[in-house]
Amino acid sequence: MSDAARRSNLPPLSLHVPEPRFRPGDAVDFADVSVPPVAAARRPDTAAAADGFHELAFGLVRVLDFDGSAGGQWDPRLTPDLKRKILRDMALTRAFDERMFRAQRQGKTSFYMKSLGEEAVSVGAAAALASDDMCFPSYRQQGILVSRGHSLVEMMNQIYSNRGDKLAGKQLPIMYSERDKGFFSISGNLTTQYPQAVGWAMASAAKGDTRIAATWCGEGSTAEGDFHSACTFASVYRAPVIFNVVNNQWAISSFSGFAGAEATTFAARAIGYGIAGLRVDGNDALAVYAATAWAAERARTNQGPTLIEHFTYRAEGHSTSDDPTQYRSAGEPNAWPLGDPIVRLRDHLIAIGEWDEARHEAMDREVADQVKAAQKDAEKNGILGHGLHQPLDSLFDGVFEEMPWHLKEQRAQMLAEEEASGRPWARK
């Protein structure tokens, strides 16, 4: 009997195509999202072997409960002042996002990406890292710069690509680079920052330094080859690096199932590489802080890398180029069971008697005014599309450490043609 004949009684092969549970117009029910009790997750010693706490890659590290209390083994027991700083930094990040989103809609810049609902992922982590640890962000971690006290005006100058833009208009809006704040240049190519972070961390270790690296990507980007190459090198050499995977449920127009979310958690990817893996409530700023501080101590004591999955939700579109109403239910953001990170930390501070509604309203007004004033200052340097803000021949600068002969030749030709034409299009 032939092989084909022996298979004749089997059903035909078929492919599984992931499909989100809710589409536009659907009612939303997140009842299947497991939210374990705050006390459920144990906190291993930072020197524990990575294979000794695999369950933490499948559970959910939490500190803040929904009644405003904080508890469990992961409670970092921060001072009220630090909690208030984290709250303010998240509020300032949100106010910055809102004003820059509006500026894009007004035609003042070409592109923007908000972090609405994900502020704790960057702000909580930045608070736990040392100020000179190196961050390799994706494009939704503006909260790191805010937390580290970077100038809002300079961030806006970059968004507007104006005369004050230190990057001279060479980066897409929101792709900041700030060496003094330990903020590596953002790349539009997904997950390129992962192997860069590992390389930086390996160099820090090779030099006997004490600084570590942290890097971020979205859950969809874990399907990129760079992610897996980075995990391999970090595992083999025990690089002092923290991998942050921001699982906000959606990539642009496609849900997390296409990156493997239906099969297992993203934190579980750590297990295959033999590195520590944590799954964290990404809307709980104290849990993010605690997990990052734990991972940072592991890295700094030569225990190797940690992968942290931040379980959160992207409340807005992927960017100003995206319309989420075309592919997901409008009810999802409000139904997300882990709530709003700012509201949750606010309620906690109120519950412990360290905050109140009046102070919160005053803070919101204060950060809104701060962002508004920064915008006015930035726009004095110009906005995108209103004239040439950088000398045109500056496009040759910063490409090579030493400009090669052919670029020198092209630049000279450009300046000669400008002079001959009498039109000052190369220099303002």
Summary of the structure (lengths in Angstrom):
residues: 428
radius of gyration: 23.7
end to end distance: 82.7
largest distance: 86.3
contacts: 1391
relative contact order: 0.16
helix: 44%
strand: 8%
